[in-house]
Amino acid sequence: MKTLDQLNVKIFADGADLDGILELYKNKHITGFTTNPTLMNKSGIKDYEGFARRLLEHIPDRPFSFEVFSDEFDEMERQAMKIASWGKNVYVKIPVTNTRRESSVELVKKLARAGVQLNVTALMTLEQVSDVSVALGNNVPSYISVFAGRIADTGMDPMSLMKRAVEIMSPYNKQELIWASPRELLNIFHADEVGCHIITVTHDILKKLSLIGKDLDEYSLDTVKMFHDDAVKAGFSL
């Protein structure tokens, strides 16, 4: 089993908790950050730009992805250009389609040619990967986020799909594949195994990093102690 230092896949923290993000920034194994409107809404963020700029003041030297939130491509473009202006380490997240299932490929192509660093998100099929990869080309550093965790939620093993996605993107050395929406710490090792460049990991899963390589006999004992202690605290009797 590999240690964290032996992994080739880069770990990006995915969240919208300011204190949690700044704490993870101290961790050498966290090499980038992402967020999205859903996470920001759950965290009670109301001032999108203010929150983003505050983060970038503290984190100027690692890639940070912020997403557009319009459903219209013209407005997506305007938002993308504004977000891109916030910093050299900013990547703009563009959904692979809008809510009407209209492809964003033409917008992706236009923004990439304009030099906007992109993170095209919410992909789940190899056809989408192929179309987006061609649209991005080698114009600008970019990410393609395939939601492997959501694919797994359907009962489909995402491993072969992700491995094929790596192959599809291989002609373009400025593109990196993201394993998005992982469900467990093991997915970091899955992503590394298939050659993914990056995995985005939520803060709750990142809290388990210290468990990597833990002795299973000791972990078993810890679990037994947990059950016993909780029974005592509850005051159970029979």
Buried (B, 14 or more C-beta within 10 A) or exposed (E): EBEBEEBEBBBBBBBBBBEBBEBBBEEEBBEBBBBBBEBBEEBEBEEBEEBBEEBBEEBEEEBBBBBBBBEEBEEBBEBBBEBBEBBEBBBBBBBBBBEEEEBBBEBBBBBBEEEBBBBBBBBBEBEBBBBBBBBBBEBBBBBBBBBBBBBBEEEEEBBEBBBBBBEBBEEBEBBBBBBBBBEEBEBBBBBBBBBBBBBBBBBEBBEBBEEBEEEEEEEEEEEEEEEEEEEEEEEEEE
